[in-house]
C-alpha cells in the first residue's frame, strides 16, 4: 500500500507532521523570570503528585549477541538477549522519590530542596502546564495538548499527540525531576527534566516510564510555554518510536503492532502472527501474570536506525527492550525478515517479554538458559530433528566450543555460525531439562536463577533435587549425542 491508501479495519494512524526547529533567539532575562516567580512565592508551592506518578533513575544492562547463517535470516539479532532499561515503575511517586539518589548519593528529594523558593515555584508552574497537557491528551483534545506550547514547537508535538492517540494511550503522568535550570545556550529559556509514566490500551497497567528533557520560555508572570520536548536519551534504549515517527497501529486482544504509514499494509498479517505468538509466550510468564499487551514495532530502514537509539549491526533482525513496569517492547527489522521467519521470531521475542524480570539479568553465564528458553518457545513443540538451528549447533559442538554452558554466550563480533550454534546449544540444553523434569520445574529453575539470582548449583539442588555439576554434564552429553 502507499501512504494514501486507507488503513485496514482496526488500524489507527498518527499524522505526518515534521518536527520544527525551535528558534534560538533570546527571551526575557533569567532574572526577570526568577523575579516573577519570587513575586508569586507566597502562592501554594509545588504540587504533590498523586499515588502512581513516577520518578525514576534508569540504568542499563545491554546484552549483545551476533548474527546467524543466511538460511535462518530471522535470527540475526544484535540485542536479542535484551536491552533492558532498569526503571522503577508502579510505586507512588511521592514514595519512590525518596529512594532515588543523585550522583552524590543524596536522595532526590534533597536534591530538589536545594532549589530556591523561586525555582521551586517556577517548577510548580511548569508542572501545572504539563498536567493540563496530560489531561488534554487523555481526553483527545489536540488543541488543549498544543495550547501549552509556542507555535514553533507545535508541529513536533502534533505528531507525538497523534502517535500516542493511535497507540491508545490510557495513562500519561508527568513528574518533574529537580528544579528548572537556566539554559545558557538559549537566553531566556529554561530546562526541566520530566519523567512520564504511561500506559497503552489498558487503563490500569503498571506504567512504563521515559525521561524527557523539556525546554520552556518564561515571560514575566505569564504561564511558562514549552519550546521543545527533547527525545529521550537513555543509552542504549534511545527514543521510543512514538517520540520520533508517525505510526499506524493495529490493536488485538493480546498484542499491539505498530509501524510507519508506508508499511501499514503489513499490519493485519503482523497482528494475526503476534496474537498467535502471544498465546505461546503467555505460557512462559515466570514470576507475574503475562503482559497485559505485547507491543511490537515493525521498523522500516530509516526507523531501524533511529528507534531505541538504532546503531545495531546490519544483520540484526529483532530485539526486545525493557521500558519499565514489567513491559518489554519488541522491534522487528522489516529489511531482514522473510515471511516464513516472523512466527518463530515473534514467539522467541514475546517469550523474553513474558519471562524476564523488569531489571533483566546481569550474569552472562545464564545466557544459555535465557536464550534456550526463548528458543524452546520459538520452536513451539516441533521435534528436535526439525529444529532449524541443528546444523549450526552441530558445527559448534564439533569444534570451537569448550563444552561449558556458562561460556556459551557469543562475543559481539562472533560469526554467524558461532551465534546460530550458541542458540542451538541453548535450545537443546533446555529441551533436555524439559524432557527430564517437565516445563513447570524448568520455569521454577529459570525463576530461581534469573529472577532471584541464585547460583545454578543452589537452584538445581532446590528445584531438581540433583547437583548442577551432574545435570550440566548430562545436558552436554545429550546435546553431543543429538548434534554431534
Secondary structure, 3 states (H helix, E strand, C coil): CCCCCCCCCCEEECCCCCCCCCCCCCCCCHHHHHHHHHHCCCCCCCCCCCCCCCCCCCEEEECCCCCCCHHHHHHCCCCCCCEEEECCCCCCHHHHCCCCECCCCCEHHHHHHCCCHHHHHHHHHHHHHHHHHHHHHHHCCHHHHHCCECHHHHHHHHHHHHHHHHCCEEEEEEEEEEEEEECCCCCCEEEEEEEEEEEECCCCCCCEEEEEEEEEECCCCCCCEEEEECCCCCCCCCCCHHHHCCCEEEECCCEEEEECHHHHHHHHHHHHHHHHHHHHHHHHCCCCCCCCCEEEEEECHHHHCCHHHCCCCCCCCEEEEEEECCEEEEEEECCCCCHHHHHHHHHHHHHHHHHCCCCCCCCHHHHHHHHHHHHHHHHCCCCHHHCCCHHHHHHHHHCCCCCCHHHCCCCCCCCHHHHHHHHHHHHHHHHHHHHHHCHHHHHHHHHHHHHCCCCHHHHHHHHCCCCHHHHHHHHHHHHHHHHC
